[in-house]
Amino acid sequence: MKRCFDFLISVFFLIILSPLLIITTVLIKLTSKGPLFFKQQRVGKNGSLFFVYKFRTMTDKARDFNQQILKNNDEVTRVGKIIRRLKIDELPQLFNVLIGDMSLVGPRPCLPGLVKDFNESGKKRLLVRPGLTGLAQVNGNIYLTWKQRWEFDKKYVEDQSVFLDLKIISRTALIVLFGEKWGKKL
């Protein structure tokens, strides 16, 4: 049932958001050099590897892609700052949901190098498809340590339900509108 829901909702959003996707494409191409998309290998369900796609928000300068980029990094383009703030950079991942690499809700897909550091909670996240958004993302996201994120991921895996997914999607919408620090934890 969840896979069917993911498929239908991702098709719906790709159609509805197509004007925004086109505008974003044009803005990226007009304002900075480099490819349209940022592509990176991530870990999926049962440890399978796949490529995740995002709109490129940074300059085309060579960098360490294993380093997390935080707010106010000067390598993020002016358009990229807006795209990141509104989470538009994540929208190409709707294609990952469409083809079944990801789900709408689940632990965020991590880099392959992080798997070796997983504790027991971290390993639980590999039991489900990674998501566009998840319990950790609506409870602090980048302000959490990896161990804290993995605890939220474990809780999500153990408590999965349509109701929880709807709460996380609703909370994600509020975070997009009002920012990362908005509101209380779920």
Buried (B, 14 or more C-beta within 10 A) or exposed (E): EBEEBBBEBBEEBBEEBEEEBEEBBEBBBEEBEBEEBBEBEBBBBEEEEBEBBBBBBBBEEEEEEEEEBEEEBEEBBEBBBBBBBBBBBBBBBBBBBBEBBBBBBBBBBBBBEBBEEBEEBBBBBBBBBBBBBBBBBBBBBEEBEBEBBBBBBBBBBEEBEEEBBEBBBEBBEEBBEEEBEEEEEB
